[in-house]
Amino acid sequence: MTTRKSGSRADVYTRIAERIVADLENGVRPWVQPWGARNANGRVTRPLRHNGQPYTGINVLLLWSEAMARDFASPMWMTFRQASELDAHVRKGESGTTVVYASRFTKTEVDAHGGEVERDIPFLKAYTVFNCDQIDGLPDQYYNRPEPVIDPVERIAEADRFFANTGAVIRHGGGKAFFSPSSDHVQMPPFETFRDAASYYAVLGHECVHYAVSWIMPHGRVRRLLRLLSAMRQFGIIRAL
């Protein structure tokens, strides 16, 4: 049996694939973030390095996914060493996030005829970064939380009435969208943080399905489903039964 070496290219690819599959199984598309970080100037921001340079490629998906899963508000990430160079420190017990650096180097080899040829060799290196929300002692600019820029995105009155008629308790705040069975409510990020109204109502609809199913599945109660169907009939989404 071959043992996969930790940190190898195959291992990195496997970890990335497993994370994306896990997100998909949970109903999350990690390449789509329909709402922005709470401290971002605008609705959606790419993850940033400690120097403000945006991440690229697969790292964008990895860091978006991690930020959503752990409710990080900051878009900025840095290594343990970079934090130390800023006289800051990662809080004890915090776990980092794996990102990758892909590049290539040129190697000179001797061909079959004794001549020298240059060959490009690609490589992939994994390393660990921490979100600024996990770090204490950073300069003030890393913690600034400017007011979000609110674009004039209008709510859709018909959609608001539809969701009001479902009877779901909908609360707003934070950076996550979910249904909480224990408190029996749907939690949504603020409407203004979504890139457009359609994205907001799509996410809200997804969470309201969980709300309805939570009553149907365990005890056969259908009150919420009937309320949801009634609202859907009222707005022409389905025909009257």
C-alpha positions in Angstrom: 0.0 0.0 0.0 1.4 3.4 -1.0 1.3 6.0 1.7 0.5 9.5 0.4 3.1 12.0 1.7 1.5 14.9 3.5 2.1 18.1 1.7 2.6 16.5 -1.7 0.8 17.8 -4.8 -1.6 14.9 -4.7 -2.4 15.5 -1.1 -3.0 19.2 -1.7 -5.3 18.5 -4.6 -7.2 15.9 -2.5 -7.7 18.3 0.4 -9.0 21.0 -1.9 -11.4 18.6 -3.7 -12.7 17.2 -0.5 -13.4 20.7 0.9 -15.3 21.8 -2.3 -17.3 18.5 -2.3 -18.2 19.0 1.3 -19.5 22.5 0.6 -21.5 21.3 -2.3 -23.1 18.5 -0.2 -24.1 21.3 2.3 -25.8 23.2 -0.5 -23.0 25.8 -0.8 -21.3 26.7 -4.0 -17.9 28.0 -2.9 -17.3 29.9 -6.1 -20.3 32.0 -5.4 -20.5 34.4 -2.5 -23.7 36.4 -2.9 -23.0 38.7 0.0 -19.9 40.6 1.0 -17.8 40.7 4.1 -19.1 43.1 6.7 -16.0 45.3 6.5 -15.7 45.4 2.7 -16.1 48.5 0.6 -18.7 47.1 -1.7 -20.6 43.8 -1.8 -18.2 41.1 -2.7 -14.4 41.3 -2.2 -11.7 38.8 -3.1 -9.6 37.5 -0.2 -6.5 39.8 0.3 -2.9 39.1 1.3 -1.4 41.1 4.2 -0.2 43.7 1.7 -3.6 44.2 0.1 -2.9 42.1 -3.0 -5.8 39.9 -4.0 -5.5 36.1 -4.0 -6.1 34.3 -7.3 -7.2 31.0 -8.6 -8.2 28.2 -6.2 -7.2 30.2 -3.2 -10.2 32.5 -3.7 -12.5 29.5 -3.3 -10.7 28.1 -0.4 -10.6 31.3 1.6 -14.2 32.3 0.7 -15.3 28.9 1.9 -13.4 29.2 5.1 -14.6 32.7 5.8 -18.2 31.7 5.3 -17.8 28.5 7.5 -16.2 30.4 10.4 -18.0 33.8 10.0 -14.8 35.9 9.4 -15.6 39.5 8.7 -12.1 40.5 7.5 -11.1 39.8 3.8 -7.4 39.9 4.8 -5.2 36.9 5.5 -1.5 36.4 6.5 1.0 33.8 7.7 2.1 33.4 11.3 5.5 34.9 10.3 3.9 37.9 8.6 1.8 38.6 11.7 4.9 38.4 13.9 6.8 40.8 11.7 3.9 43.3 12.4 4.4 42.7 16.2 1.1 40.9 16.3 0.3 37.3 17.3 -2.2 34.6 16.3 -4.4 33.9 19.3 -3.7 30.6 21.1 -5.8 27.7 19.8 -6.6 29.3 16.5 -6.3 27.0 13.4 -5.1 28.2 10.1 -6.3 27.7 6.5 -4.3 26.0 3.8 -3.6 27.9 0.6 -1.4 27.0 -2.3 1.4 28.7 -4.3 1.9 27.4 -7.9 4.8 28.3 -10.0 7.6 26.8 -12.1 11.4 26.8 -12.3 13.8 26.2 -15.1 16.2 23.3 -15.0 19.0 22.8 -17.3 19.5 19.2 -18.5 21.7 17.3 -20.9 19.8 15.7 -23.8 20.7 12.5 -25.6 23.1 14.3 -27.9 25.0 15.9 -25.1 23.6 19.3 -25.5 22.1 21.4 -22.8 18.3 22.0 -22.8 16.2 24.0 -20.4 13.0 22.4 -19.1 10.2 24.2 -17.2 9.2 22.2 -14.1 5.9 23.2 -12.4 5.6 22.9 -8.6 2.8 23.4 -6.0 3.5 24.4 -2.4 1.0 24.5 0.4 1.2 26.9 3.3 -1.0 28.1 6.2 -2.6 31.5 6.6 -4.8 33.1 9.3 -7.6 35.6 9.0 -7.1 39.0 10.6 -10.0 38.2 12.9 -7.8 35.5 14.4 -4.9 37.8 15.1 -4.3 40.3 18.0 -2.1 43.3 18.0 -2.2 44.2 14.3 -1.9 47.9 13.2 -5.2 49.8 13.2 -5.6 49.7 9.4 -6.1 45.9 9.6 -9.1 46.3 11.9 -10.8 49.2 10.4 -14.5 48.4 9.7 -15.7 51.1 7.3 -19.4 51.4 6.7 -20.5 49.2 3.8 -21.2 51.0 0.6 -24.9 50.5 -0.1 -25.8 50.4 -3.7 -29.3 51.4 -4.6 -30.6 47.8 -4.9 -34.4 47.8 -4.4 -36.3 45.1 -2.5 -38.9 43.2 -4.4 -42.2 43.9 -2.7 -44.0 40.8 -4.0 -41.1 38.6 -2.8 -41.2 40.2 0.6 -44.9 39.5 0.9 -44.4 35.9 -0.2 -41.9 35.2 2.5 -43.9 37.1 5.1 -46.9 34.8 4.3 -44.8 31.7 4.9 -44.8 32.5 8.7 -41.1 32.0 9.0 -39.3 34.1 11.6 -36.6 35.8 9.6 -33.7 37.6 11.4 -30.9 39.6 9.9 -27.3 40.1 11.0 -23.9 38.5 10.9 -22.3 36.9 7.9 -24.1 33.6 7.6 -27.4 32.3 6.2 -29.0 29.3 8.0 -32.1 27.9 9.6 -31.8 27.2 13.3 -34.0 24.3 14.4 -33.3 25.0 18.1 -34.6 28.6 18.0 -36.9 28.0 15.0 -35.8 30.9 12.9 -34.1 31.7 9.6 -30.9 33.8 9.9 -29.9 36.0 7.0 -27.0 38.5 6.4 -28.3 42.1 5.9 -30.1 42.7 2.6 -27.7 45.5 1.7 -24.7 43.1 1.8 -26.0 41.0 -1.1 -24.8 41.8 -4.6 -28.4 42.0 -5.9 -32.0 41.4 -4.8 -32.2 38.1 -6.7 -29.3 36.7 -4.7 -30.9 37.6 -1.4 -34.3 36.0 -2.3 -32.6 32.9 -3.7 -30.7 32.3 -0.4 -33.7 33.2 1.7 -35.8 30.7 -0.3 -33.2 28.0 0.3 -33.3 28.5 4.0 -37.1 28.7 4.1 -37.2 25.2 2.6 -35.2 24.0 5.6 -37.7 25.8 7.8 -40.7 24.0 6.2 -39.0 20.6 6.1 -38.1 20.8 9.8 -41.8 20.5 10.6 -42.8 18.0 7.9 -40.1 15.3 8.5 -39.9 14.7 12.2 -43.6 14.5 13.3 -45.7 14.7 10.1 -46.8 18.2 10.9 -47.8 20.1 7.7 -48.9 23.5 9.0 -45.9 25.3 7.7 -46.0 23.5 4.3 -49.6 24.5 3.9 -48.8 28.1 4.7 -45.9 28.0 2.2 -48.1 26.5 -0.5 -50.8 29.1 0.2 -48.2 31.9 -0.3 -47.0 30.3 -3.5 -50.5 30.1 -4.8 -51.2 33.7 -3.9 -48.3 35.0 -5.9 -48.9 32.7 -8.9 -45.9 30.5 -8.3 -48.1 27.4 -8.3 -51.8 26.9 -9.3 -54.4 26.5 -6.6 -54.8 22.9 -5.6 
